[in-house]
Amino acid sequence: MKNTNILNLFREKNIVLPLLLLKNYKKFNLELNEFIFLIYLYNLGDKTVFNPNQFSNDLNIDLPEVMSLIGILTDKNLIKVEVLKNDKGLMEEVILLDDFYNKITYVLIEEYNQGDKEKENNVFSMIEKEFARTLSSIEIEIIKAWLDHHFSEELIKEALKEAVFNGVSNLKYMDKILYEWEKAGIKTVNDVEERRKKFQKNKEKENDVDIDIVDWDWFESEE
């Protein structure tokens, strides 16, 4: 998602900024009156002639408060007051909202990236990634059934790891793993780890027995 594209959307009013700001204005450390004044400036356009008296009349607030709000928004790097040449070639003082657009763009991109991150961690996406294919509608319903059956996403992901480790890429195998775990009372990833440790210990014991059998001197024993 390109920054310039988002900026253009804001300027063309294709996004309802008040709703977006209402959701995020606390991230800008804005008080409610500062938020309202910023929205007012936005509605006037991204380059507004600096006219405190008009602002005061439109918002029905005192001139000192208008100047205070302009100063606060400037200090918070949301607006700039600059002297520019107008269409008639005359110099005039204007309020620019470029800094505001940049900040709200940053917030939107941050949310967008966070959504991507959550999507990547989603159990459906993880299974598709490991299986290297798109899930069928039936497979999606099976996974939903697992979740409805109170298998946690973490446990399903653990079953996925087990399947991939054993070179199997189908839900039938995962379903069998989850069923066996349920029978064994396994409900968390920690339970899985404990089971693996126990299995490893038992395997080591079996190997010790095998070594004893191999090393047994049968002829000496018969004597």
mmCIF file of the C-alpha atoms, coordinates in Angstrom:
data_MODEL
# 
_entry.id   MODEL 
# 
loop_
_atom_site.group_PDB 
_atom_site.id 
_atom_site.type_symbol 
_atom_site.label_atom_id 
_atom_site.label_alt_id 
_atom_site.label_comp_id 
_atom_site.label_asym_id 
_atom_site.label_entity_id 
_atom_site.label_seq_id 
_atom_site.pdbx_PDB_ins_code 
_atom_site.Cartn_x 
_atom_site.Cartn_y 
_atom_site.Cartn_z 
_atom_site.occupancy 
_atom_site.B_iso_or_equiv 
_atom_site.pdbx_formal_charge 
_atom_site.auth_seq_id 
_atom_site.auth_comp_id 
_atom_site.auth_asym_id 
_atom_site.auth_atom_id 
_atom_site.pdbx_PDB_model_num 
ATOM 1   C CA . MET A 1 1   ? 0.000   0.000   0.000  1.00 0.00 ? 1   MET A CA 1 
ATOM 2   C CA . LYS A 1 2   ? 1.658   3.228   -1.191 1.00 0.00 ? 2   LYS A CA 1 
ATOM 3   C CA . ASN A 1 3   ? 1.729   6.288   1.069  1.00 0.00 ? 3   ASN A CA 1 
ATOM 4   C CA . THR A 1 4   ? 0.981   8.628   -1.826 1.00 0.00 ? 4   THR A CA 1 
ATOM 5   C CA . ASN A 1 5   ? -2.178  6.686   -2.711 1.00 0.00 ? 5   ASN A CA 1 
ATOM 6   C CA . ILE A 1 6   ? -3.513  7.028   0.816  1.00 0.00 ? 6   ILE A CA 1 
ATOM 7   C CA . LEU A 1 7   ? -2.695  10.731  0.846  1.00 0.00 ? 7   LEU A CA 1 
ATOM 8   C CA . ASN A 1 8   ? -4.658  11.200  -2.361 1.00 0.00 ? 8   ASN A CA 1 
ATOM 9   C CA . LEU A 1 9   ? -7.628  9.337   -0.892 1.00 0.00 ? 9   LEU A CA 1 
ATOM 10  C CA . PHE A 1 10  ? -7.645  11.698  2.076  1.00 0.00 ? 10  PHE A CA 1 
ATOM 11  C CA . ARG A 1 11  ? -7.420  14.783  -0.083 1.00 0.00 ? 11  ARG A CA 1 
ATOM 12  C CA . GLU A 1 12  ? -10.179 13.602  -2.423 1.00 0.00 ? 12  GLU A CA 1 
ATOM 13  C CA . LYS A 1 13  ? -12.450 12.927  0.582  1.00 0.00 ? 13  LYS A CA 1 
ATOM 14  C CA . ASN A 1 14  ? -12.980 9.284   -0.400 1.00 0.00 ? 14  ASN A CA 1 
ATOM 15  C CA . ILE A 1 15  ? -12.355 8.259   3.196  1.00 0.00 ? 15  ILE A CA 1 
ATOM 16  C CA . VAL A 1 16  ? -14.581 9.422   6.066  1.00 0.00 ? 16  VAL A CA 1 
ATOM 17  C CA . LEU A 1 17  ? -11.855 10.990  8.117  1.00 0.00 ? 17  LEU A CA 1 
ATOM 18  C CA . PRO A 1 18  ? -13.937 11.975  11.152 1.00 0.00 ? 18  PRO A CA 1 
ATOM 19  C CA . LEU A 1 19  ? -14.672 8.285   11.825 1.00 0.00 ? 19  LEU A CA 1 
ATOM 20  C CA . LEU A 1 20  ? -11.030 7.356   11.309 1.00 0.00 ? 20  LEU A CA 1 
ATOM 21  C CA . LEU A 1 21  ? -9.897  10.170  13.571 1.00 0.00 ? 21  LEU A CA 1 
ATOM 22  C CA . LEU A 1 22  ? -12.545 9.419   16.181 1.00 0.00 ? 22  LEU A CA 1 
ATOM 23  C CA . LYS A 1 23  ? -11.057 5.943   16.426 1.00 0.00 ? 23  LYS A CA 1 
ATOM 24  C CA . ASN A 1 24  ? -7.430  7.105   16.533 1.00 0.00 ? 24  ASN A CA 1 
ATOM 25  C CA . TYR A 1 25  ? -7.278  10.677  17.810 1.00 0.00 ? 25  TYR A CA 1 
ATOM 26  C CA . LYS A 1 26  ? -5.988  9.542   21.214 1.00 0.00 ? 26  LYS A CA 1 
ATOM 27  C CA . LYS A 1 27  ? -2.907  8.206   19.427 1.00 0.00 ? 27  LYS A CA 1 
ATOM 28  C CA . PHE A 1 28  ? -2.137  11.793  18.456 1.00 0.00 ? 28  PHE A CA 1 
ATOM 29  C CA . ASN A 1 29  ? -2.456  12.895  22.097 1.00 0.00 ? 29  ASN A CA 1 
ATOM 30  C CA . LEU A 1 30  ? -5.402  15.125  21.183 1.00 0.00 ? 30  LEU A CA 1 
ATOM 31  C CA . GLU A 1 31  ? -7.990  16.503  23.563 1.00 0.00 ? 31  GLU A CA 1 
ATOM 32  C CA . LEU A 1 32  ? -11.581 16.571  22.340 1.00 0.00 ? 32  LEU A CA 1 
ATOM 33  C CA . ASN A 1 33  ? -11.591 20.316  21.574 1.00 0.00 ? 33  ASN A CA 1 
ATOM 34  C CA . GLU A 1 34  ? -8.321  19.953  19.637 1.00 0.00 ? 34  GLU A CA 1 
ATOM 35  C CA . PHE A 1 35  ? -9.809  17.050  17.716 1.00 0.00 ? 35  PHE A CA 1 
ATOM 36  C CA . ILE A 1 36  ? -12.910 19.076  16.791 1.00 0.00 ? 36  ILE A CA 1 
ATOM 37  C CA . PHE A 1 37  ? -10.797 22.033  15.669 1.00 0.00 ? 37  PHE A CA 1 
ATOM 38  C CA . LEU A 1 38  ? -8.628  19.754  13.511 1.00 0.00 ? 38  LEU A CA 1 
ATOM 39  C CA . ILE A 1 39  ? -11.732 18.299  11.839 1.00 0.00 ? 39  ILE A CA 1 
ATOM 40  C CA . TYR A 1 40  ? -12.985 21.827  11.254 1.00 0.00 ? 40  TYR A CA 1 
ATOM 41  C CA . LEU A 1 41  ? -9.723  22.748  9.509  1.00 0.00 ? 41  LEU A CA 1 
ATOM 42  C CA . TYR A 1 42  ? -9.850  19.550  7.484  1.00 0.00 ? 42  TYR A CA 1 
ATOM 43  C CA . ASN A 1 43  ? -13.310 20.416  6.206  1.00 0.00 ? 43  ASN A CA 1 
ATOM 44  C CA . LEU A 1 44  ? -12.015 23.815  5.081  1.00 0.00 ? 44  LEU A CA 1 
ATOM 45  C CA . GLY A 1 45  ? -9.416  22.116  2.891  1.00 0.00 ? 45  GLY A CA 1 
ATOM 46  C CA . ASP A 1 46  ? -5.788  21.055  3.061  1.00 0.00 ? 46  ASP A CA 1 
ATOM 47  C CA . LYS A 1 47  ? -4.603  24.659  2.462  1.00 0.00 ? 47  LYS A CA 1 
ATOM 48  C CA . THR A 1 48  ? -6.691  27.203  4.349  1.00 0.00 ? 48  THR A CA 1 
ATOM 49  C CA . VAL A 1 49  ? -6.200  30.949  4.550  1.00 0.00 ? 49  VAL A CA 1 
ATOM 50  C CA . PHE A 1 50  ? -5.152  31.855  8.086  1.00 0.00 ? 50  PHE A CA 1 
ATOM 51  C CA . ASN A 1 51  ? -8.206  33.722  9.373  1.00 0.00 ? 51  ASN A CA 1 
ATOM 52  C CA . PRO A 1 52  ? -8.595  33.384  13.165 1.00 0.00 ? 52  PRO A CA 1 
ATOM 53  C CA . ASN A 1 53  ? -11.614 35.681  13.248 1.00 0.00 ? 53  ASN A CA 1 
ATOM 54  C CA . GLN A 1 54  ? -13.492 33.451  10.813 1.00 0.00 ? 54  GLN A CA 1 
ATOM 55  C CA . PHE A 1 55  ? -12.529 30.386  12.844 1.00 0.00 ? 55  PHE A CA 1 
ATOM 56  C CA . SER A 1 56  ? -13.765 32.095  15.991 1.00 0.00 ? 56  SER A CA 1 
ATOM 57  C CA . ASN A 1 57  ? -17.127 33.004  14.439 1.00 0.00 ? 57  ASN A CA 1 
ATOM 58  C CA . ASP A 1 58  ? -17.649 29.602  12.805 1.00 0.00 ? 58  ASP A CA 1 
ATOM 59  C CA . LEU A 1 59  ? -16.931 27.659  15.992 1.00 0.00 ? 59  LEU A CA 1 
ATOM 60  C CA . ASN A 1 60  ? -18.374 30.229  18.399 1.00 0.00 ? 60  ASN A CA 1 
ATOM 61  C CA . ILE A 1 61  ? -15.226 30.276  20.525 1.00 0.00 ? 61  ILE A CA 1 
ATOM 62  C CA . ASP A 1 62  ? -13.046 33.161  21.713 1.00 0.00 ? 62  ASP A CA 1 
ATOM 63  C CA . LEU A 1 63  ? -10.177 34.379  19.557 1.00 0.00 ? 63  LEU A CA 1 
ATOM 64  C CA . PRO A 1 64  ? -7.543  33.573  22.243 1.00 0.00 ? 64  PRO A CA 1 
ATOM 65  C CA . GLU A 1 65  ? -8.792  29.969  22.304 1.00 0.00 ? 65  GLU A CA 1 
ATOM 66  C CA . VAL A 1 66  ? -8.510  29.780  18.508 1.00 0.00 ? 66  VAL A CA 1 
ATOM 67  C CA . MET A 1 67  ? -4.908  30.982  18.662 1.00 0.00 ? 67  MET A CA 1 
ATOM 68  C CA . SER A 1 68  ? -4.195  28.537  21.473 1.00 0.00 ? 68  SER A CA 1 
ATOM 69  C CA . LEU A 1 69  ? -5.592  25.610  19.462 1.00 0.00 ? 69  LEU A CA 1 
ATOM 70  C CA . ILE A 1 70  ? -3.567  26.600  16.404 1.00 0.00 ? 70  ILE A CA 1 
ATOM 71  C CA . GLY A 1 71  ? -0.459  26.717  18.563 1.00 0.00 ? 71  GLY A CA 1 
ATOM 72  C CA . ILE A 1 72  ? -1.180  23.311  20.127 1.00 0.00 ? 72  ILE A CA 1 
ATOM 73  C CA . LEU A 1 73  ? -1.802  21.598  16.783 1.00 0.00 ? 73  LEU A CA 1 
ATOM 74  C CA . THR A 1 74  ? 1.371   23.186  15.414 1.00 0.00 ? 74  THR A CA 1 
ATOM 75  C CA . ASP A 1 75  ? 3.404   21.969  18.392 1.00 0.00 ? 75  ASP A CA 1 
ATOM 76  C CA . LYS A 1 76  ? 1.980   18.470  17.920 1.00 0.00 ? 76  LYS A CA 1 
ATOM 77  C CA . ASN A 1 77  ? 3.136   18.550  14.290 1.00 0.00 ? 77  ASN A CA 1 
ATOM 78  C CA . LEU A 1 78  ? -0.379  18.223  12.864 1.00 0.00 ? 78  LEU A CA 1 
ATOM 79  C CA . ILE A 1 79  ? -0.569  21.558  11.042 1.00 0.00 ? 79  ILE A CA 1 
ATOM 80  C CA . LYS A 1 80  ? 1.822   24.218  9.738  1.00 0.00 ? 80  LYS A CA 1 
ATOM 81  C CA . VAL A 1 81  ? 1.295   27.937  9.329  1.00 0.00 ? 81  VAL A CA 1 
ATOM 82  C CA . GLU A 1 82  ? 3.281   29.294  6.375  1.00 0.00 ? 82  GLU A CA 1 
ATOM 83  C CA . VAL A 1 83  ? 3.347   32.336  4.140  1.00 0.00 ? 83  VAL A CA 1 
ATOM 84  C CA . LEU A 1 84  ? 2.781   31.394  0.492  1.00 0.00 ? 84  LEU A CA 1 
ATOM 85  C CA . LYS A 1 85  ? 1.985   33.173  -2.754 1.00 0.00 ? 85  LYS A CA 1 
ATOM 86  C CA . ASN A 1 86  ? -1.683  32.866  -3.762 1.00 0.00 ? 86  ASN A CA 1 
ATOM 87  C CA . ASP A 1 87  ? -3.219  32.662  -7.241 1.00 0.00 ? 87  ASP A CA 1 
ATOM 88  C CA . LYS A 1 88  ? -3.088  36.445  -7.574 1.00 0.00 ? 88  LYS A CA 1 
ATOM 89  C CA . GLY A 1 89  ? 0.615   36.524  -6.814 1.00 0.00 ? 89  GLY A CA 1 
ATOM 90  C CA . LEU A 1 90  ? 0.070   38.005  -3.363 1.00 0.00 ? 90  LEU A CA 1 
ATOM 91  C CA . MET A 1 91  ? 1.682   36.609  -0.207 1.00 0.00 ? 91  MET A CA 1 
ATOM 92  C CA . GLU A 1 92  ? -0.748  35.287  2.380  1.00 0.00 ? 92  GLU A CA 1 
ATOM 93  C CA . GLU A 1 93  ? -0.640  33.234  5.556  1.00 0.00 ? 93  GLU A CA 1 
ATOM 94  C CA . VAL A 1 94  ? -2.117  29.755  5.211  1.00 0.00 ? 94  VAL A CA 1 
ATOM 95  C CA . ILE A 1 95  ? -2.639  26.652  7.335  1.00 0.00 ? 95  ILE A CA 1 
ATOM 96  C CA . LEU A 1 96  ? -1.314  23.445  5.759  1.00 0.00 ? 96  LEU A CA 1 
ATOM 97  C CA . LEU A 1 97  ? -2.488  19.959  6.745  1.00 0.00 ? 97  LEU A CA 1 
ATOM 98  C CA . ASP A 1 98  ? 0.321   17.934  5.159  1.00 0.00 ? 98  ASP A CA 1 
ATOM 99  C CA . ASP A 1 99  ? 1.696   16.879  8.554  1.00 0.00 ? 99  ASP A CA 1 
ATOM 100 C CA . PHE A 1 100 ? -1.764  15.727  9.591  1.00 0.00 ? 100 PHE A CA 1 
ATOM 101 C CA . TYR A 1 101 ? -2.117  13.632  6.424  1.00 0.00 ? 101 TYR A CA 1 
ATOM 102 C CA . ASN A 1 102 ? 1.275   12.064  7.029  1.00 0.00 ? 102 ASN A CA 1 
ATOM 103 C CA . LYS A 1 103 ? 0.417   11.130  10.619 1.00 0.00 ? 103 LYS A CA 1 
ATOM 104 C CA . ILE A 1 104 ? -2.993  9.649   9.837  1.00 0.00 ? 104 ILE A CA 1 
ATOM 105 C CA . THR A 1 105 ? -1.396  7.790   6.933  1.00 0.00 ? 105 THR A CA 1 
ATOM 106 C CA . TYR A 1 106 ? 1.168   6.288   9.292  1.00 0.00 ? 106 TYR A CA 1 
ATOM 107 C CA . VAL A 1 107 ? -1.602  5.113   11.635 1.00 0.00 ? 107 VAL A CA 1 
ATOM 108 C CA . LEU A 1 108 ? -3.526  3.550   8.770  1.00 0.00 ? 108 LEU A CA 1 
ATOM 109 C CA . ILE A 1 109 ? -0.454  1.746   7.426  1.00 0.00 ? 109 ILE A CA 1 
ATOM 110 C CA . GLU A 1 110 ? 0.337   0.502   10.930 1.00 0.00 ? 110 GLU A CA 1 
ATOM 111 C CA . GLU A 1 111 ? -3.169  -0.955  11.235 1.00 0.00 ? 111 GLU A CA 1 
ATOM 112 C CA . TYR A 1 112 ? -2.902  -2.431  7.743  1.00 0.00 ? 112 TYR A CA 1 
ATOM 113 C CA . ASN A 1 113 ? 0.410   -4.124  8.580  1.00 0.00 ? 113 ASN A CA 1 
ATOM 114 C CA . GLN A 1 114 ? -0.948  -5.366  11.873 1.00 0.00 ? 114 GLN A CA 1 
ATOM 115 C CA . GLY A 1 115 ? -3.884  -6.911  10.012 1.00 0.00 ? 115 GLY A CA 1 
ATOM 116 C CA . ASP A 1 116 ? -1.430  -8.662  7.684  1.00 0.00 ? 116 ASP A CA 1 
ATOM 117 C CA . LYS A 1 117 ? 0.533   -9.976  10.634 1.00 0.00 ? 117 LYS A CA 1 
ATOM 118 C CA . GLU A 1 118 ? -2.581  -11.377 12.286 1.00 0.00 ? 118 GLU A CA 1 
ATOM 119 C CA . LYS A 1 119 ? -3.621  -12.935 9.004  1.00 0.00 ? 119 LYS A CA 1 
ATOM 120 C CA . GLU A 1 120 ? -0.234  -14.643 8.677  1.00 0.00 ? 120 GLU A CA 1 
ATOM 121 C CA . ASN A 1 121 ? -0.629  -16.114 12.155 1.00 0.00 ? 121 ASN A CA 1 
ATOM 122 C CA . ASN A 1 122 ? -4.168  -17.296 11.420 1.00 0.00 ? 122 ASN A CA 1 
ATOM 123 C CA . VAL A 1 123 ? -4.481  -21.088 11.636 1.00 0.00 ? 123 VAL A CA 1 
ATOM 124 C CA . PHE A 1 124 ? -6.088  -21.319 8.179  1.00 0.00 ? 124 PHE A CA 1 
ATOM 125 C CA . SER A 1 125 ? -3.259  -19.336 6.584  1.00 0.00 ? 125 SER A CA 1 
ATOM 126 C CA . MET A 1 126 ? -0.611  -21.363 8.394  1.00 0.00 ? 126 MET A CA 1 
ATOM 127 C CA . ILE A 1 127 ? -2.053  -24.663 7.162  1.00 0.00 ? 127 ILE A CA 1 
ATOM 128 C CA . GLU A 1 128 ? -2.258  -23.348 3.589  1.00 0.00 ? 128 GLU A CA 1 
ATOM 129 C CA . LYS A 1 129 ? 1.350   -22.172 3.826  1.00 0.00 ? 129 LYS A CA 1 
ATOM 130 C CA . GLU A 1 130 ? 2.632   -25.518 5.144  1.00 0.00 ? 130 GLU A CA 1 
ATOM 131 C CA . PHE A 1 131 ? 0.554   -27.555 2.684  1.00 0.00 ? 131 PHE A CA 1 
ATOM 132 C CA . ALA A 1 132 ? 1.601   -25.187 -0.142 1.00 0.00 ? 132 ALA A CA 1 
ATOM 133 C CA . ARG A 1 133 ? -1.921  -25.031 -1.518 1.00 0.00 ? 133 ARG A CA 1 
ATOM 134 C CA . THR A 1 134 ? -5.300  -23.411 -0.975 1.00 0.00 ? 134 THR A CA 1 
ATOM 135 C CA . LEU A 1 135 ? -7.662  -25.152 1.401  1.00 0.00 ? 135 LEU A CA 1 
ATOM 136 C CA . SER A 1 136 ? -10.876 -26.538 -0.045 1.00 0.00 ? 136 SER A CA 1 
ATOM 137 C CA . SER A 1 137 ? -14.251 -25.505 1.353  1.00 0.00 ? 137 SER A CA 1 
ATOM 138 C CA . ILE A 1 138 ? -14.594 -28.915 3.016  1.00 0.00 ? 138 ILE A CA 1 
ATOM 139 C CA . GLU A 1 139 ? -11.182 -28.552 4.678  1.00 0.00 ? 139 GLU A CA 1 
ATOM 140 C CA . ILE A 1 140 ? -12.125 -25.103 5.941  1.00 0.00 ? 140 ILE A CA 1 
ATOM 141 C CA . GLU A 1 141 ? -15.269 -26.572 7.483  1.00 0.00 ? 141 GLU A CA 1 
ATOM 142 C CA . ILE A 1 142 ? -13.195 -29.313 9.143  1.00 0.00 ? 142 ILE A CA 1 
ATOM 143 C CA . ILE A 1 143 ? -10.898 -26.728 10.717 1.00 0.00 ? 143 ILE A CA 1 
ATOM 144 C CA . LYS A 1 144 ? -13.911 -24.714 11.874 1.00 0.00 ? 144 LYS A CA 1 
ATOM 145 C CA . ALA A 1 145 ? -15.290 -27.898 13.423 1.00 0.00 ? 145 ALA A CA 1 
ATOM 146 C CA . TRP A 1 146 ? -12.024 -28.349 15.331 1.00 0.00 ? 146 TRP A CA 1 
ATOM 147 C CA . LEU A 1 147 ? -12.283 -24.810 16.677 1.00 0.00 ? 147 LEU A CA 1 
ATOM 148 C CA . ASP A 1 148 ? -15.958 -25.324 17.557 1.00 0.00 ? 148 ASP A CA 1 
ATOM 149 C CA . HIS A 1 149 ? -14.923 -28.532 19.322 1.00 0.00 ? 149 HIS A CA 1 
ATOM 150 C CA . HIS A 1 150 ? -12.770 -26.355 21.584 1.00 0.00 ? 150 HIS A CA 1 
ATOM 151 C CA . PHE A 1 151 ? -9.426  -27.310 20.096 1.00 0.00 ? 151 PHE A CA 1 
ATOM 152 C CA . SER A 1 152 ? -7.354  -24.147 20.490 1.00 0.00 ? 152 SER A CA 1 
ATOM 153 C CA . GLU A 1 153 ? -5.569  -22.597 17.523 1.00 0.00 ? 153 GLU A CA 1 
ATOM 154 C CA . GLU A 1 154 ? -2.276  -23.269 19.303 1.00 0.00 ? 154 GLU A CA 1 
ATOM 155 C CA . LEU A 1 155 ? -3.080  -26.972 19.610 1.00 0.00 ? 155 LEU A CA 1 
ATOM 156 C CA . ILE A 1 156 ? -4.137  -27.185 15.950 1.00 0.00 ? 156 ILE A CA 1 
ATOM 157 C CA . LYS A 1 157 ? -0.886  -25.480 14.933 1.00 0.00 ? 157 LYS A CA 1 
ATOM 158 C CA . GLU A 1 158 ? 1.002   -28.015 17.049 1.00 0.00 ? 158 GLU A CA 1 
ATOM 159 C CA . ALA A 1 159 ? -0.798  -30.854 15.257 1.00 0.00 ? 159 ALA A CA 1 
ATOM 160 C CA . LEU A 1 160 ? 0.205   -29.187 11.987 1.00 0.00 ? 160 LEU A CA 1 
ATOM 161 C CA . LYS A 1 161 ? 3.863   -29.198 13.065 1.00 0.00 ? 161 LYS A CA 1 
ATOM 162 C CA . GLU A 1 162 ? 3.566   -32.878 13.929 1.00 0.00 ? 162 GLU A CA 1 
ATOM 163 C CA . ALA A 1 163 ? 2.067   -33.687 10.543 1.00 0.00 ? 163 ALA A CA 1 
ATOM 164 C CA . VAL A 1 164 ? 4.672   -31.696 8.611  1.00 0.00 ? 164 VAL A CA 1 
ATOM 165 C CA . PHE A 1 165 ? 7.476   -33.280 10.662 1.00 0.00 ? 165 PHE A CA 1 
ATOM 166 C CA . ASN A 1 166 ? 6.217   -36.695 9.610  1.00 0.00 ? 166 ASN A CA 1 
ATOM 167 C CA . GLY A 1 167 ? 5.935   -35.633 5.974  1.00 0.00 ? 167 GLY A CA 1 
ATOM 168 C CA . VAL A 1 168 ? 2.144   -35.753 5.876  1.00 0.00 ? 168 VAL A CA 1 
ATOM 169 C CA . SER A 1 169 ? 0.146   -32.875 4.358  1.00 0.00 ? 169 SER A CA 1 
ATOM 170 C CA . ASN A 1 170 ? -3.510  -33.641 4.918  1.00 0.00 ? 170 ASN A CA 1 
ATOM 171 C CA . LEU A 1 171 ? -6.150  -32.841 7.488  1.00 0.00 ? 171 LEU A CA 1 
ATOM 172 C CA . LYS A 1 172 ? -7.050  -36.495 8.026  1.00 0.00 ? 172 LYS A CA 1 
ATOM 173 C CA . TYR A 1 173 ? -3.680  -37.081 9.661  1.00 0.00 ? 173 TYR A CA 1 
ATOM 174 C CA . MET A 1 174 ? -4.047  -33.932 11.758 1.00 0.00 ? 174 MET A CA 1 
ATOM 175 C CA . ASP A 1 175 ? -7.529  -35.003 12.779 1.00 0.00 ? 175 ASP A CA 1 
ATOM 176 C CA . LYS A 1 176 ? -6.136  -38.329 13.995 1.00 0.00 ? 176 LYS A CA 1 
ATOM 177 C CA . ILE A 1 177 ? -3.458  -36.506 16.015 1.00 0.00 ? 177 ILE A CA 1 
ATOM 178 C CA . LEU A 1 178 ? -6.026  -34.234 17.629 1.00 0.00 ? 178 LEU A CA 1 
ATOM 179 C CA . TYR A 1 179 ? -8.310  -37.187 18.368 1.00 0.00 ? 179 TYR A CA 1 
ATOM 180 C CA . GLU A 1 180 ? -5.451  -39.105 20.038 1.00 0.00 ? 180 GLU A CA 1 
ATOM 181 C CA . TRP A 1 181 ? -4.475  -36.062 22.043 1.00 0.00 ? 181 TRP A CA 1 
ATOM 182 C CA . GLU A 1 182 ? -8.059  -35.585 23.181 1.00 0.00 ? 182 GLU A CA 1 
ATOM 183 C CA . LYS A 1 183 ? -8.241  -39.216 24.319 1.00 0.00 ? 183 LYS A CA 1 
ATOM 184 C CA . ALA A 1 184 ? -5.014  -38.705 26.266 1.00 0.00 ? 184 ALA A CA 1 
ATOM 185 C CA . GLY A 1 185 ? -6.406  -35.590 27.956 1.00 0.00 ? 185 GLY A CA 1 
ATOM 186 C CA . ILE A 1 186 ? -4.056  -33.241 26.111 1.00 0.00 ? 186 ILE A CA 1 
ATOM 187 C CA . LYS A 1 187 ? -5.508  -29.748 25.903 1.00 0.00 ? 187 LYS A CA 1 
ATOM 188 C CA . THR A 1 188 ? -2.523  -27.398 25.679 1.00 0.00 ? 188 THR A CA 1 
ATOM 189 C CA . VAL A 1 189 ? 0.830   -27.120 23.929 1.00 0.00 ? 189 VAL A CA 1 
ATOM 190 C CA . ASN A 1 190 ? 2.501   -27.703 27.303 1.00 0.00 ? 190 ASN A CA 1 
ATOM 191 C CA . ASP A 1 191 ? 0.635   -31.009 27.562 1.00 0.00 ? 191 ASP A CA 1 
ATOM 192 C CA . VAL A 1 192 ? 2.011   -31.974 24.156 1.00 0.00 ? 192 VAL A CA 1 
ATOM 193 C CA . GLU A 1 193 ? 5.552   -31.135 25.269 1.00 0.00 ? 193 GLU A CA 1 
ATOM 194 C CA . GLU A 1 194 ? 5.164   -33.203 28.422 1.00 0.00 ? 194 GLU A CA 1 
ATOM 195 C CA . ARG A 1 195 ? 3.907   -36.152 26.388 1.00 0.00 ? 195 ARG A CA 1 
ATOM 196 C CA . ARG A 1 196 ? 6.875   -35.870 24.038 1.00 0.00 ? 196 ARG A CA 1 
ATOM 197 C CA . LYS A 1 197 ? 9.328   -35.811 26.951 1.00 0.00 ? 197 LYS A CA 1 
ATOM 198 C CA . LYS A 1 198 ? 7.664   -38.852 28.490 1.00 0.00 ? 198 LYS A CA 1 
ATOM 199 C CA . PHE A 1 199 ? 7.763   -40.669 25.139 1.00 0.00 ? 199 PHE A CA 1 
ATOM 200 C CA . GLN A 1 200 ? 11.458  -39.828 24.742 1.00 0.00 ? 200 GLN A CA 1 
ATOM 201 C CA . LYS A 1 201 ? 12.257  -41.180 28.220 1.00 0.00 ? 201 LYS A CA 1 
ATOM 202 C CA . ASN A 1 202 ? 10.385  -44.419 27.516 1.00 0.00 ? 202 ASN A CA 1 
ATOM 203 C CA . LYS A 1 203 ? 12.224  -44.754 24.214 1.00 0.00 ? 203 LYS A CA 1 
ATOM 204 C CA . GLU A 1 204 ? 15.571  -44.327 25.940 1.00 0.00 ? 204 GLU A CA 1 
ATOM 205 C CA . LYS A 1 205 ? 14.624  -47.003 28.485 1.00 0.00 ? 205 LYS A CA 1 
ATOM 206 C CA . GLU A 1 206 ? 13.698  -49.392 25.683 1.00 0.00 ? 206 GLU A CA 1 
ATOM 207 C CA . ASN A 1 207 ? 17.055  -48.753 24.037 1.00 0.00 ? 207 ASN A CA 1 
ATOM 208 C CA . ASP A 1 208 ? 18.826  -49.564 27.310 1.00 0.00 ? 208 ASP A CA 1 
ATOM 209 C CA . VAL A 1 209 ? 16.965  -52.901 27.503 1.00 0.00 ? 209 VAL A CA 1 
ATOM 210 C CA . ASP A 1 210 ? 17.915  -53.717 23.923 1.00 0.00 ? 210 ASP A CA 1 
ATOM 211 C CA . ILE A 1 211 ? 21.559  -53.024 24.674 1.00 0.00 ? 211 ILE A CA 1 
ATOM 212 C CA . ASP A 1 212 ? 21.452  -55.334 27.696 1.00 0.00 ? 212 ASP A CA 1 
ATOM 213 C CA . ILE A 1 213 ? 19.985  -58.131 25.580 1.00 0.00 ? 213 ILE A CA 1 
ATOM 214 C CA . VAL A 1 214 ? 22.599  -57.713 22.890 1.00 0.00 ? 214 VAL A CA 1 
ATOM 215 C CA . ASP A 1 215 ? 25.443  -57.667 25.433 1.00 0.00 ? 215 ASP A CA 1 
ATOM 216 C CA . TRP A 1 216 ? 24.143  -60.681 27.357 1.00 0.00 ? 216 TRP A CA 1 
ATOM 217 C CA . ASP A 1 217 ? 26.604  -63.590 27.396 1.00 0.00 ? 217 ASP A CA 1 
ATOM 218 C CA . TRP A 1 218 ? 24.217  -66.480 26.736 1.00 0.00 ? 218 TRP A CA 1 
ATOM 219 C CA . PHE A 1 219 ? 26.941  -69.156 27.021 1.00 0.00 ? 219 PHE A CA 1 
ATOM 220 C CA . GLU A 1 220 ? 28.123  -67.810 30.379 1.00 0.00 ? 220 GLU A CA 1 
ATOM 221 C CA . SER A 1 221 ? 24.513  -67.737 31.532 1.00 0.00 ? 221 SER A CA 1 
ATOM 222 C CA . GLU A 1 222 ? 23.941  -71.421 30.694 1.00 0.00 ? 222 GLU A CA 1 
ATOM 223 C CA . GLU A 1 223 ? 26.871  -72.394 32.881 1.00 0.00 ? 223 GLU A CA 1 
# 
